[in-house]
Amino acid sequence: GNALQNCKFRKWPQMIQTVAQIYEESPAISRMEEGQEKYNKMTRSELAYLMVTMMSLAGMVGPLTLMIIVLGNKGLNQYEGKKTGEIKVENIWDQLNLNDREEVKRYIYECGRLRHPVSNTHKVALEDFTAKIGKKDVLFKKGTIIFIPMLLASIDEGVYGKSTFEFDHNRKNLCPFSTMFHSFGEETNGRICPGKEVAENMAIDILIALGRCRRESQGNPQVGLS
């Protein structure tokens, strides 16, 4: 709480202060009871600044990274002994039916399967627990941050078979099994990206619009449109 309070006296960019003020005056936060022990005596101002931070991460960093991947500006991951990193996703994008939003969506999900825009999440242990590491039981204390590598679920050969490290946006159960938005497809225990639908539809719109421009500039406006 005190650290966040001190942040108010730093030279915050004006835009951050403006947005935080809007959050603080919103109906939900303005009704918040300040100083509750269970929330570490958090104030409305502190919560508003936290919201700006969380919303900027969820609303900007994740979608931006996703777009960099699907547009081909960042290659797919290099996996030892595999050729995944050599795949040029933009060449696949050039062949998509841009009139078919579902196909474009599947392309996005396959890109995300092979390189998650946010590859991991975490949880905080609510009690002491023991985990086996190698052949030894190791005790971890309550409050331990547990790293959860979501990406590993997307490259499980027990799920995706021999073509796991290949690009196939028409593969079975691609979207239902996706962990790209920190859920299992549409199933979640409450920890799912709140901006999932916004990011998904934004990415589809951008790929369609830029895809058409790209094909026109290459002299192939009708490629993949039939």
C-alpha positions in Angstrom: 0.0 0.0 0.0 2.7 2.5 1.0 4.8 1.9 -2.1 1.8 2.6 -4.3 1.0 5.7 -2.3 4.5 7.0 -2.9 4.1 6.5 -6.6 1.6 9.4 -6.6 4.5 11.8 -6.1 6.5 10.5 -9.0 6.3 12.2 -12.4 3.6 10.0 -13.8 2.8 10.7 -17.5 -0.3 12.9 -17.7 -2.2 10.3 -19.6 -1.8 7.7 -16.8 -3.0 10.2 -14.2 -6.0 11.2 -16.4 -7.0 7.5 -16.9 -6.5 6.7 -13.2 -8.7 9.6 -12.2 -11.5 8.3 -14.5 -11.3 4.9 -12.9 -11.2 6.4 -9.4 -14.4 8.3 -10.1 -16.2 5.4 -11.7 -19.3 4.1 -9.9 -17.6 0.8 -8.8 -14.4 2.3 -7.4 -16.0 5.4 -5.9 -18.2 3.1 -3.7 -15.2 1.2 -2.5 -14.6 1.3 1.3 -11.1 2.4 1.9 -8.7 1.1 4.6 -10.0 -2.5 4.8 -7.5 -4.8 6.4 -8.3 -7.7 4.0 -7.2 -5.5 1.1 -4.0 -4.3 2.9 -5.7 -0.9 3.7 -5.9 -0.1 0.0 -7.2 3.3 -1.0 -9.4 4.1 -4.1 -6.5 6.0 -5.6 -4.2 3.0 -5.2 -6.7 0.7 -6.8 -7.2 3.0 -9.7 -3.5 3.1 -10.4 -3.3 -0.7 -10.2 -6.2 -0.9 -12.7 -4.3 1.3 -15.1 -1.3 -1.0 -14.9 -3.3 -4.2 -15.3 -5.5 -2.9 -18.1 -2.4 -1.6 -20.0 -0.8 -5.0 -19.8 -3.9 -7.0 -20.7 -5.1 -4.5 -23.3 -1.9 -3.5 -25.0 1.1 -5.8 -24.4 -0.7 -9.2 -25.0 -2.6 -8.1 -28.2 0.4 -6.2 -29.5 2.6 -9.3 -29.1 0.0 -11.5 -30.7 -0.2 -9.1 -33.8 3.6 -9.1 -34.1 3.5 -12.9 -34.3 0.5 -13.3 -36.7 1.9 -10.7 -39.0 5.2 -12.5 -39.3 7.3 -9.8 -37.6 8.4 -12.2 -35.0 9.2 -15.8 -35.9 7.8 -18.9 -34.3 9.7 -20.5 -31.5 12.8 -22.6 -32.2 12.2 -26.1 -30.7 15.2 -28.4 -30.5 15.2 -30.9 -33.3 12.2 -29.3 -35.0 11.8 -26.9 -37.9 9.0 -24.8 -36.4 11.3 -21.7 -36.3 11.7 -21.9 -40.1 8.0 -21.5 -40.8 7.1 -18.2 -42.5 3.6 -17.6 -41.2 3.1 -14.6 -43.6 3.2 -17.1 -46.5 0.3 -19.0 -44.9 -1.5 -15.7 -44.3 -1.2 -14.9 -48.0 -3.2 -18.0 -48.8 -6.1 -17.6 -46.4 -9.6 -17.0 -47.5 -10.0 -13.5 -46.2 -13.8 -13.7 -46.6 -13.9 -16.5 -44.1 -13.4 -15.0 -40.6 -13.3 -18.5 -39.0 -10.4 -19.5 -41.1 -8.5 -16.3 -40.2 -9.4 -17.0 -36.5 -7.9 -20.5 -36.8 -4.7 -19.1 -38.4 -4.4 -16.8 -35.3 -4.9 -19.7 -32.9 -2.4 -21.8 -34.7 0.2 -19.0 -34.6 -0.6 -18.6 -30.9 -0.3 -22.3 -30.3 3.2 -22.4 -31.5 4.2 -19.2 -29.9 2.0 -17.9 -27.1 1.9 -14.1 -26.9 1.9 -14.5 -23.1 3.5 -17.9 -22.5 2.9 -18.3 -18.8 0.8 -17.4 -15.9 1.1 -18.0 -12.1 -0.8 -18.6 -8.9 0.2 -17.9 -5.3 0.1 -20.9 -2.9 -2.6 -20.4 -0.3 -0.9 -23.0 2.0 2.3 -24.9 2.4 2.7 -27.7 -0.1 5.2 -30.4 -1.2 6.3 -31.1 -4.7 8.6 -33.9 -6.0 11.6 -32.5 -7.9 13.7 -35.3 -9.3 13.5 -37.9 -6.6 13.3 -35.5 -3.7 10.2 -34.1 -2.0 10.6 -30.3 -1.6 8.6 -28.2 0.8 7.3 -24.8 -0.3 5.8 -22.3 2.0 2.5 -20.5 1.7 2.8 -17.4 -0.5 5.2 -19.2 -3.0 4.6 -17.9 -6.5 4.0 -20.9 -8.7 5.0 -20.5 -12.4 2.5 -22.1 -14.9 4.0 -22.5 -18.4 0.8 -22.4 -20.5 2.7 -22.8 -23.7 3.7 -26.4 -22.9 0.1 -27.5 -23.1 0.0 -26.3 -26.7 2.9 -28.4 -27.8 2.0 -31.6 -26.1 2.5 -34.4 -28.7 0.1 -36.6 -26.7 -2.6 -34.1 -27.7 -1.5 -32.9 -31.2 0.3 -36.0 -32.4 3.1 -36.1 -35.0 2.2 -32.7 -36.5 2.5 -30.9 -33.2 5.5 -28.8 -34.3 4.1 -28.2 -37.8 1.7 -25.5 -38.8 -1.9 -26.7 -39.5 -4.6 -24.2 -38.8 -7.2 -26.8 -39.8 -6.1 -29.3 -37.1 -8.7 -31.0 -35.0 -9.7 -29.3 -31.7 -7.4 -26.3 -32.3 -9.6 -23.6 -30.7 -11.4 -25.8 -28.1 -8.0 -27.0 -26.8 -6.3 -23.6 -27.0 -4.5 -22.2 -23.9 -3.5 -19.0 -25.6 -5.9 -16.9 -23.5 -5.0 -18.7 -20.3 -8.0 -21.0 -20.4 -8.9 -24.3 -22.0 -10.7 -23.0 -25.0 -13.9 -21.5 -23.6 -13.5 -23.4 -20.3 -12.0 -21.6 -17.3 -11.8 -21.8 -13.6 -12.1 -18.0 -13.5 -8.7 -17.2 -14.8 -9.3 -16.2 -18.5 -8.1 -13.2 -20.4 -10.9 -10.6 -20.0 -10.1 -9.1 -23.3 -10.2 -12.3 -25.2 -13.0 -11.5 -27.6 -11.8 -7.9 -28.2 -8.2 -9.1 -29.0 -9.5 -12.0 -31.2 -11.8 -9.8 -33.3 -9.3 -7.0 -33.5 -6.7 -9.4 -34.8 -9.1 -10.9 -37.4 -10.1 -7.4 -38.6 -6.5 -6.3 -39.0 -5.4 -9.5 -40.7 -8.2 -9.2 -43.2 -7.6 -5.5 -43.9 -3.9 -5.7 -44.2 -4.1 -9.0 -46.0 -6.1 -7.4 -48.8 -3.7 -4.5 -49.0 -0.8 -6.8 -49.1 -2.2 -8.9 -51.9 -3.1 -5.8 -54.0 0.4 -4.5 -53.6 1.7 -7.9 -54.8 -0.7 -7.8 -57.8 -2.6 -10.8 -56.4 -5.9 -9.3 -55.0 -7.9 -12.5 -55.6 -5.6 -15.0 -54.1 -7.4 -17.2 -51.5 -10.7 -15.4 -51.9 -12.6 -18.0 -53.8 
